[in-house]
Amino acid sequence: MDLPPQQPSAQFLSLEESAKVDAALLSSSEKFLTRLTISSLKLLKHIAQEYDVAIEDLTTPQVISWFEKDSKIRLEQGIEASYLKW
């Protein structure tokens, strides 16, 4: 199932989410891990949607395959065609 690429703000933390993490009573390293975890959850939701499975049913091979596919798209069609914009 091909879905249109998402805006970078949909992939990572919104300004509101980032502000909430900043306001949390956490150390700098805990805030970093929190941001990473929230961003990862968003990405896993997207991958699950592409595979049309529940996030709990994603497998390691599916996640790896998704990253390989997105990387191939970025290499062949450019960064704007890929989901991840890095």
Short mmCIF file of the C-alpha atoms (twelve columns), coordinates in Angstrom:
data_MODEL
# 
_entry.id   MODEL 
# 
loop_
_atom_site.group_PDB 
_atom_site.id 
_atom_site.type_symbol 
_atom_site.label_atom_id 
_atom_site.label_alt_id 
_atom_site.label_comp_id 
_atom_site.label_asym_id 
_atom_site.label_seq_id 
_atom_site.Cartn_x 
_atom_site.Cartn_y 
_atom_site.Cartn_z 
_atom_site.pdbx_PDB_model_num 
ATOM 1  C CA . MET A 1  0.000  0.000  0.000  1 
ATOM 2  C CA . ASP A 2  1.609  3.274  -1.105 1 
ATOM 3  C CA . LEU A 3  0.816  6.289  1.043  1 
ATOM 4  C CA . PRO A 4  1.794  9.869  0.266  1 
ATOM 5  C CA . PRO A 5  4.874  11.111 2.107  1 
ATOM 6  C CA . GLN A 6  4.146  12.850 5.388  1 
ATOM 7  C CA . GLN A 7  5.341  16.310 6.320  1 
ATOM 8  C CA . PRO A 8  8.391  16.247 8.608  1 
ATOM 9  C CA . SER A 9  6.263  17.556 11.481 1 
ATOM 10 C CA . ALA A 10 4.168  14.388 11.239 1 
ATOM 11 C CA . GLN A 11 7.279  12.245 11.559 1 
ATOM 12 C CA . PHE A 12 8.787  13.875 14.584 1 
ATOM 13 C CA . LEU A 13 7.641  15.895 17.574 1 
ATOM 14 C CA . SER A 14 5.302  18.799 17.145 1 
ATOM 15 C CA . LEU A 15 6.157  22.047 18.895 1 
ATOM 16 C CA . GLU A 16 3.511  21.253 21.519 1 
ATOM 17 C CA . GLU A 17 4.919  17.776 22.154 1 
ATOM 18 C CA . SER A 18 8.436  19.151 22.392 1 
ATOM 19 C CA . ALA A 19 7.287  21.781 24.891 1 
ATOM 20 C CA . LYS A 20 5.634  19.098 27.004 1 
ATOM 21 C CA . VAL A 21 8.872  17.073 27.046 1 
ATOM 22 C CA . ASP A 22 10.836 20.213 27.951 1 
ATOM 23 C CA . ALA A 23 8.456  20.890 30.847 1 
ATOM 24 C CA . ALA A 24 8.772  17.353 32.206 1 
ATOM 25 C CA . LEU A 25 10.860 16.820 35.304 1 
ATOM 26 C CA . LEU A 26 13.472 14.783 33.482 1 
ATOM 27 C CA . SER A 27 17.217 14.951 32.986 1 
ATOM 28 C CA . SER A 28 18.586 15.982 29.584 1 
ATOM 29 C CA . SER A 29 19.327 12.375 28.642 1 
ATOM 30 C CA . GLU A 30 15.839 11.292 29.728 1 
ATOM 31 C CA . LYS A 31 14.284 14.084 27.635 1 
ATOM 32 C CA . PHE A 32 16.323 12.951 24.625 1 
ATOM 33 C CA . LEU A 33 15.167 9.359  25.099 1 
ATOM 34 C CA . THR A 34 11.567 10.537 25.514 1 
ATOM 35 C CA . ARG A 35 11.715 12.511 22.240 1 
ATOM 36 C CA . LEU A 36 13.285 9.533  20.479 1 
ATOM 37 C CA . THR A 37 10.618 7.185  21.814 1 
ATOM 38 C CA . ILE A 38 7.723  9.437  20.778 1 
ATOM 39 C CA . SER A 39 9.223  9.873  17.301 1 
ATOM 40 C CA . SER A 40 9.785  6.114  17.030 1 
ATOM 41 C CA . LEU A 41 6.197  5.417  18.010 1 
ATOM 42 C CA . LYS A 42 4.965  7.737  15.251 1 
ATOM 43 C CA . LEU A 43 7.204  6.021  12.717 1 
ATOM 44 C CA . LEU A 44 6.113  2.541  13.826 1 
ATOM 45 C CA . LYS A 45 2.465  3.597  13.473 1 
ATOM 46 C CA . HIS A 46 3.207  4.730  9.913  1 
ATOM 47 C CA . ILE A 47 5.015  1.477  9.068  1 
ATOM 48 C CA . ALA A 48 2.166  -0.597 10.527 1 
ATOM 49 C CA . GLN A 49 -0.326 1.382  8.445  1 
ATOM 50 C CA . GLU A 50 1.686  0.712  5.283  1 
ATOM 51 C CA . TYR A 51 1.709  -3.027 6.036  1 
ATOM 52 C CA . ASP A 52 -1.953 -2.878 7.090  1 
ATOM 53 C CA . VAL A 53 -1.219 -4.560 10.415 1 
ATOM 54 C CA . ALA A 54 -1.598 -3.578 14.032 1 
ATOM 55 C CA . ILE A 55 1.541  -1.993 15.435 1 
ATOM 56 C CA . GLU A 56 1.813  -4.919 17.870 1 
ATOM 57 C CA . ASP A 57 1.983  -7.309 14.921 1 
ATOM 58 C CA . LEU A 58 4.908  -5.634 13.177 1 
ATOM 59 C CA . THR A 59 7.898  -7.895 12.860 1 
ATOM 60 C CA . THR A 60 11.572 -7.044 12.838 1 
ATOM 61 C CA . PRO A 61 11.883 -8.150 9.174  1 
ATOM 62 C CA . GLN A 62 9.001  -5.819 8.216  1 
ATOM 63 C CA . VAL A 63 10.648 -2.845 9.926  1 
ATOM 64 C CA . ILE A 64 13.982 -3.599 8.265  1 
ATOM 65 C CA . SER A 65 12.291 -4.057 4.890  1 
ATOM 66 C CA . TRP A 66 10.454 -0.747 5.286  1 
ATOM 67 C CA . PHE A 67 13.721 1.103  5.994  1 
ATOM 68 C CA . GLU A 68 15.368 -0.586 2.998  1 
ATOM 69 C CA . LYS A 69 12.446 0.442  0.778  1 
ATOM 70 C CA . ASP A 70 12.479 4.046  2.011  1 
ATOM 71 C CA . SER A 71 16.255 4.224  1.538  1 
ATOM 72 C CA . LYS A 72 15.936 2.889  -2.007 1 
ATOM 73 C CA . ILE A 73 13.260 5.479  -2.806 1 
ATOM 74 C CA . ARG A 74 15.514 8.245  -1.419 1 
ATOM 75 C CA . LEU A 75 18.470 7.048  -3.521 1 
ATOM 76 C CA . GLU A 76 16.499 6.536  -6.748 1 
ATOM 77 C CA . GLN A 77 13.917 9.347  -6.574 1 
ATOM 78 C CA . GLY A 78 15.392 11.861 -4.162 1 
ATOM 79 C CA . ILE A 79 14.760 12.824 -0.582 1 
ATOM 80 C CA . GLU A 80 11.391 14.454 -1.289 1 
ATOM 81 C CA . ALA A 81 9.985  11.128 -2.535 1 
ATOM 82 C CA . SER A 82 11.016 9.239  0.597  1 
ATOM 83 C CA . TYR A 83 9.125  9.248  3.890  1 
ATOM 84 C CA . LEU A 84 12.120 10.041 6.086  1 
ATOM 85 C CA . LYS A 85 13.681 13.378 5.244  1 
ATOM 86 C CA . TRP A 86 17.241 13.009 6.507  1 
# 
